[in-house]
Amino acid sequence: MKALVFHGSGESAWEDVADPGIQDAGDAIVRVDTVTICGTDLHILKGDLPEVRPGTVLGHEAVGEIVETGGDVRTVRPGDRVLVSCITACGRCRFCREAAYGQCRGGGGWILGHLINGTQAEYVRVPYADLSVHPLPGAIDSKDAVLLADILPTAYEVGVLNGQVRPGDTVVVVGAGPVGLAAVATSRLYTPEKIIAVDLAPARLDAAKRLGADAVAVAGEEAEPLVADLTLGLGADVVIEAVGVPETFEMCTRMVRPGGHVANVGVHGKPAALHLEDLWIKNVTITTGLVDTRSTPTLLRMMAAGHLPAASMVTHTFPLDAMEEAYDVFSRAADTGALKVVLGEQQHDALMVRAA
C-alpha cells in the first residue's frame, strides 16, 4: 500500500510500505477513506517529538471501512464505516478505568502516527478496536466526521471542559487554527457572554467570527488591551491557549482574571516561563492535557443533530495520493489560508486478507 512515511526531521515521503495485518486479537484493519493533517504532525516533522522514529507512518485521524478484525473484537465487523480515534484505549489499566484514555498504560494512548504506524495511508491497523473506533451513521459526511477524531474532542475536553467554561463567562481563545476554531465552536455550547479570538492571520480571525467569536484581536499589542477593555479591567474568566509557543502561553497568563482558568491545548516544543511572581497571588488554575476522547460519542451525536459547525473548518480537499501537496498547503497556512485539509474518498485496491 501507499503511506506517508516520516524519515527524520524535515523529511517525509508518500511511498510503498507493507500492508498492515492483524497482530493481536483486539485489532481491526481499516481501509482509509478520509484523513486529515494535524498541527501535531507538523511538530513531528520539525523534530519536536523525538520519540517518533524514522520509518513511522504518520497520522492519527481517519474515517474508513473495517475490512478485517481480530477474534476478540465485538463492537464492529467487516463492512462497518467507522471513525478512527486519535486515542487508543486498552480499557483495562487504571487510567482507562477512569476514562483518562489519553494516559493509557496498557499499550494505548496516543500511539497512531506516534509510536506505531498511523492513518495517513491506504490501510491502518487499529489496536483495541472495541474502544478505539466508533461506528458512524450514514448521515454524517466523512469530511465532517474526521474532525471528530481529534480537533473537536481536543478543543472540547482540553480547552472548554478543563477551562470550566460556564454561562456568562468571557472566554479568550488564543490561536485560531483548527483546534482554536473548534474551541470557539464548542465554547458556544455553554453560552458564554462573549468569546474573543486572538490570532495573527486575518483569514483565521474571520473564520473565528463565522464560528461564533464575538470579538477578534490581532496577537501582539492589540489583544491584551482589548481583553482588558471588554472585561472592565478584570480579565477573562477562561483563556484557552491553542498555539503552543512560549509567547502565547505567557500572554494567556496575563489576560486571565484572578480566580480564572488558563487551559493549555497547544503542543509546546520549547520551555515557557511561568511567572509565579505575578501569579502566586491570583488564585489562577492552569491546566494541561492530552485529549482522552471520552467525549467523542457525545460530540458524534451532536454532529448528527446538526449542532456542530464542522464543515466550515475544512478549507482544502485533496485525493489521498496528494498527501505531500496537502502537507505543503497546510504548513504554509499564512499564505494559503488553510484551516483544515481533508484527503481521500477514493477507491482502493482490495486488501489481501491473510489466512490465520
N, C-alpha and C positions, 0 to 999 in steps of 0.2 A: 504494500500500500504506500501512498504518499503521506508525508507528515512534515511539519515544521520542526526542525531539529536545532537545538542550541549547541553551538560549537565553541563556547567561551565568550568572554566579554566582547560585545560588539559584533558577534558573528552568529549567523543562523542561516539555514537553507531549507527550502521545500524539496524533499528528496525521498528516494525509496528507502523504506525500512521494513522489517519483518512484520507480518500481520500479528496482532495480539491473539493470545489463546487463553483458555481457562487455566488458571494456576491454582485456585482454591475453590472449594465448594460453594462459597458465597459470592463468587464473581459473576458478572454479566459482561458480555461483549455487545457494544452498542455501535451500530452503523451511524456515523455522524452525518446529520443533515444540515445543521446550522451551528456555527460557532461565533464567538466574538473575541476581541482582543482587550485585555485589561491593562490598566496602568501598571499593575504589578509585573506583567510580562516585560514592560519596558524597563522596570527596575532590574529584572533579571538580566536583560541584555546589557545594561550598564555596569553589571558586576556588583550590584548592591546586595545580592543574595548568593554568597559564595558556596552555599550548600547545594546549589543546583549544579549537577555535574554535566560537563560536556557530553553530548550524545543523548540528552534527555529531550523527549518530545514535549513542547511547551503547550500551555493552555489548560484551563480548569473550568470552562463553561461550555455547555453544549446542549442541543436538543437532537434526538435521534431515535432510532428504532432498535429495540432489542433483537439480536439475531441468535444469541446463544446464552444459556445460563448454566451455572453450576448446580449440583444436585441439592444444595441446601436453600436455594433461592425460592421463596414462596409468594412474594408480592407482585412479581412481574413475570412475563413469559415471552418467548419469541413472537414478534409482531406488534408488541406494545410500543406506542410512541411515548417517549419519556423525556423529562428534564434531568440532565446530569448535574448534580450539585457540585459546587466548588469544594465542599467539605465532605469527607468520607467518615462514616461513624461505625465503629465496631459494635456499639450497642451494649457492651458488657463492662467496660472499665468504669472507674469511679466517675470520671468526667462525663462520659456518655450517659450514665445513670442520672446525672444532674442536668442533662440536656446541654452541657457545655461541649458540644461535639467538636468544636474547633481545637480543643485541647486534648482530644482523644489520645490515650496512651496504649491502645490495643492494635496499633497499625493503621489508624486513620488520621483524622485531622486534615490539614491542607497538604495533600500528598500529590494530587494530579498536577502534572506540569511543574512539580517542585522536587519531590523525592522519587516519583515514578513517572512513567510516560503519561502525557496528558491528552487533551481533547482536540488539539489543532492538527487533526489527522482524519483519514477516511474512516478509521475504526478506533475504538478505545476500550481498554479493559477497565471496568469499574469494580473495585473490591467492595465487599459488604453491600451488595446491591439493594438488599431489602430496605436499608435505611438511607441509601445514598443516591437513589434515583426516585423520581416522582412521576407517576402516570399523568399524562396531560389530556385534558378534554379537547376534542376536535375543534371547539370554537375559538381556542387561543392560537393565534398565529405564531409560527416558530420564531420569527424575528422579535416578537414581543416576549415570548416565553423565555428566550435565552437570557433576558435581563434579570430573570428570577434566579439564575444560577449563582450570581454574585452581587452585582451592584445594588439591587433593591434590598435584599436582606442585609447586606453590609451597612448601607446607609441607615436602614430602619433600626437594626439591632445595636450597632456600634455607635451610631450617631444619635438617633432620636430616642431610643429606649435608654441607652446608657446616660444620655444627657437629661433624661427625665423631663422631656418637653410636656408642658401642661397647657390647658386652655388659658388664654390671656397672656402667655409668655411673649417676650421678644426673643427671637431666635436669629442668630447670625451664622451663616454658612460661609466659611472662608474656603474658596475653591469651587468654581462652578464647572468642573469637569463632570464626567458621567456620575461618579459617586456623589459629588456635591449636589448635582441636579436631582439625583434620587433622594437626597436628604431634604431638599426643598419640597419635593412632591410628598414624601412620607411625613414630614413635619406637619403638613396641612391637615393630616388625619386627626390631629389633636387640637385643631382650631386655635393656634396662637394668635395673639393680637397682631403681630407683624413679623415678617421674615425678611431679613436683609441679606442679600447675596454679595459676596466680595470676590472679584477676580480681576486679572489684568486684561482679559480679552473682551472687547465689546460684544462680540457674537455670543459668547457664553453668558454674558450678563443679560442679553436679550432673551436667550433660551431660559434663563432663570425666571425672568418676568413671565414668560409664557407658561411656566410650570407653577406659578403661584407666588413668586417673591414680590413683596410689596414695595421694596426699595432695593436699589443696587448701588454699589460703590466700586470705583477702581482701587485696587490694592495699592497701598502707599500712603501718601499724605491725606487722601480723601476719606478713607474708610473709618478710621478711629474718630475723627470729629463728627462724622455723620451719625455713628452709633451713639456717641455722647449726646448729640443734639436730639435724636429721636427718643432717647430714654431720659431726657432732662438731667443728664449727667450721671445717672445711676449705673449704667452699663447693662449689657444684655443678660437675660436670665440663663440662656444656653448659647454657647458658642461651639460650633462644630468645625473642627479642623479637617479639611479634606484635600490637602495638598501634599504634606509630607516633607517640608523643608523647615529649618530652624526659624527662619524669619516669620513664617506664618504662624507657627506654634506660639512663639513669643508674643506676636500681635494678638492672638486669641486670649492669652492670659491677661493682656492689658485691657481688653474690651469687656471682660466678664464682670458682672456686678458682685459685690460682697454676698456670699451665700449662693452664688451661681455655680453652673457646671460648665466645664470645658471637656468636650468629648472628642478625643483624638481618633480620627479614622485613617488619616494619611499614613502611607508607608514611608518611614524615615530611613535614609541611608547614612545620615550624619548625626552627631550629637546636637541636642538643642539645650540652651541654658534654661534652667528652672530658677526663676528669680524669687527665691524664698524670702529675700529681704523685703520684698513688696507683698508677697502672697501669704505669708505666715499668719497675718492678722485678719485676712479677708474671708475665712471660712469657705474657701473655694474647693470644690471637688473636681479633680482631674481624673478622667478615665481613659484607659486604652483598651484595645481588644482586637481579637481576630473573630470574624463572624462565626457563629455557631450554626446558622441556617435553621434554627428551631422554628423560625417564623415563616419558612417557605410555604408550608401548607396554607397558612392564613393569607399570605400575600397572593398565592395562587388563586384562592377563592375570590379575593378582592379584584384581581385582574379579570377573572372570568365574569365578574359582575360589572366591569367597566369602571372601577373606582381608582385604577392606577393608570396615569397617562404615559404609558411606556413608549408608544410609537414615536412620540415627538423627540425622544432622545436619540433615535437612530438617524444619522445624517448620511451615511455611506453604506452601500451594499456591494458585495463582490462575489464572484464564484469562489468555491473553496480553493481552487488551484491558483488563485491570485493572492495567496497569503503574503508574499513578500511585498507586493504593491500595497496591500491593505496596511501592513506594518508601517510602510513609508508614509502613507497618508495619515495614519493615526499618530505617528511620532512627530509629525510636523503640524500639529493641530492649530498652532497660532497662524500658520499660513493657509492651511486647507479648510479651517473651520470645522474639523471633525470633532464630533462628540462621541458617539458610539458607532463603531463599524461592525457590520454583520456580514458573515460569509456563509455560503453554502446553498442548500436546497437544490442540489443537482443529483443526477442519477449516479449510482456506483456499480462497479462490478460486484458479483456475488462473492461473499467471503466463503472460503473453503472451511467447512467445519471438520475438525479433526476427530477421528474416532477415539473413544476413550481407551 
